[in-house]
Amino acid sequence: MLLLQFSTSHYCRKARLALGYKGISYEVENLTPGLHVLKLKPLTGLTTVPVLIPQLDNQPPAIADTSQIFAFLEAYCPSPPLYFDDPRLKTQALMIEDWLDESIGTATRFVYYQFRAGAGKAIDPSWSSQLVIQVVRRQYGIDEASADLAAQRLKIAFEVLEVWRSGGYLVGSRQSAADLAAAALLSPLALIPDYREKYPWIFEKIIEIHQSCGEALPPGLSPQR
């Protein structure tokens, strides 16, 4: 299998966690932002990453959107499961995953890029890095006001994630798609000192999930932490 991605995207990280969780071998192709449209549009009709190319007979040629990638992987390789046999638990996991995708992953992006344009500029002050940051901020309308609203949404997410504090899971009694989504979509916050200091248990769980999936840790985290 081949994963078309941006190496720094937290949504692409979500897809990699699922592939690792399933124990599926795959390769990645890192695309150039902007030019990626030329490759993805003919494949999926969309311009967003990640895109999974199964490279298998009798399978779709390309799958866009992480939720669709999760659904494909679950059908292709049912064990270990991302979801649950119990319909109630499966629905709960799907709803939390969707909320993380549509609300919290976006909130993370706003807070992260606002930080990188200000106090976090020293992480990589190079001209090329700062250009990318400014392009992303313009593309999504990221400024102080929108980042403040995003930070409020993240506070709600941390309340939901309190279950991680005691070693629990977001749904049921085992790891699921909901946990993988949270671990990926909150991972950029590891570079922001305020979040690391206020919510250390979140990042301990993010480390645990990455290690269980065989995925390299996000920037800002280390195996010793």
N, C-alpha and C positions, 0 to 999 in steps of 0.2 A: 504494500500500500504506500501511497505517496500523499503527504500532507503539504499543501500549498499554504504558506503562512507569511506573516510578518514576525520576525523573531522576538520582538518586544511586546507583541499583542497579548493581553491577558485572556482574550477569547480564544486565541490559538493555544495558549497554555491549557485552557480547559479541554480542548480536543486532545492534546498530548497526554493529559492525565488519564483520560478515558482509555486511550490506546494502551497506555502503560498498565492501567488497572486490569484490562482484559488480557494483558500479556501478548499483544499483537505486535509483531515486528513491522516497522515502517521506516520510510525515509522522509526527510523534509526537503522542501525547496523554498528558500527564502526569496520572496518577491521584493521588488523595488516599489515603494509607495508612488502612486501616480501611474507608473508604467504597468502596474499589476492589472489595471483595467483591461489592457490589451489581451492578457492571457485568460482572465476570469470570465469576461463577458461572453465570449463564444462558448465557454464550458457550461455556465450555469444561468446566464442571463442576468446575473447580479455582479456587483463589483466589490463584494465584501469577502474578507478572509475570516476563518479558515475555509478551505475547500479540500475535501478528502477525495482522492482518486483511488478507488479500490483495486484497480488493475486485476480484476477477477472475472472469469466467465460468468455470464448470467447475473451480473450485478450492475447497478447503475454506473455509468461512466464517471460521474462526478456528483458529489453531495456537498451542498453549501449549508451553512447555519449549524451551529454546534448542537442544537436540539435534534436536528435531523441526523447529524453524525452520530449522536448518542443512540438514537432509535435504530439506525443501521447497525451499529456495533452490537447492540443488544440482540438483534435478530441473527446476525452473523455468528456471534460468539456468546451464547447465553450465560456462560459461567466464566468468572463470577458475575452475578447479576448487578446491573446498575439500578434496577427498580425492584419491585416486590410482587409476589404472587397475589397478596392481599390487595384487592382493588382500592380499598380506602387508603392504604399506605402508598400505593403506586400513584394515586391521584395527588396525595399530599406532596410526594417527592417531585412530581411534575409541576405542581403549582409553585413550590419553592424555587425550583430550578428556573422557571419562567420569570418569577419576580427578581431573582438574582440577575438574570440575563438582561431584562428590560429596564430595571430600575437601579439596582445596586452596582452592576458593572459599569453603567453609564456614570453614576455618581462617583465611583472610584476614578474614572477617567478625568472628570472635571477637577476633583480635588488634587489628583496627582499632577496634572499638567499646570495647574495654577501654582502649585508648590515648586515645580521645576523651573518656572519662569521667574520665581522670586527667591525665597530662602534656599531652595534646592538647586539653584543655578550652578553651584560649585561642584555638584556631582559630575557634570560634564559641561564645562563652560565653552567648549569648542564652538566655532561658528556654525558648523554643520548641524550639531546637536540642537543648538538654540534656534536655528532656522526651522528644523522639523517641529520643535515645540511651538513656535509661533504659528506655523501653518496649521497644526492641529487645533490650537486655540481659536484661530479664526474660523476654521471649518465647523467647529461645534459651538461657537459662540461662548467660549469659556472666558470669564472675567471674574472679578472679585465677588460680585453679587451672585452669579450663577454657581460659583464654587461654594459659597456660603450655604446656598440652598441644598447643594449636593451633600455637604457635610452634615446637614440635618437628617437627610435620608440615611446616611451611614450610621448615625446614632441609633436609628430604628433597627438597622441590620445587626448592630452589636447586641441589642437587647434580645433579638431572636437567637443569636449565636451564643447566648449565655449557657446553653446546654453543653457547648464544647468545653466549658470551664471545668466541668466535673468528669470529663472524659467521655461524654455521651455523643450521640449522633443527632443530626437534624431531623431524621425520620427513622422510626423503628429502632432496632437494637444492633444495627450494623451500618457500615459505610455504604453510601448510595450516591446517585447522581447529584443529589442536593449538596452533599458534603464536598464532592469534587468541584462543583460549580463555585461554591463559596471560597474554597481554597485557591482557585485560580483567579476569580474576579476581584478578590480583595488583596491579592498578592502585591500589586504595585505600592500599596500603603506601607510595605516593609521598609521603604526608603525614607519614610517620613518619621522623624524621631518622636513627635507627639503621639502618634498612634502606637509605636513600639512601646513607649513608656506607659501609656494608659491601658493598653489591651495586650499585655504580653502573652496571655493564654491563647489569644487568637493566632498568633504567629507560631506558638508551639504546635498548635493543631495543624496549621498550614504545613509546617515542616513534616509532621507525622504523615500527613496525607501524601505529600510529595514522595517521601521515602517509601511508602507502601506501594506507590505506583511506579517507582523506579525513575522518577523525573528529577532533573537537576533543580536545585532550589532556586527560588527567585532572587534577584539582586536585593541585597540588604539582609539576607538570612545566611546563616552558616551552620554546618553540621554540629558545631560545638554549642550552639545556643540552646 
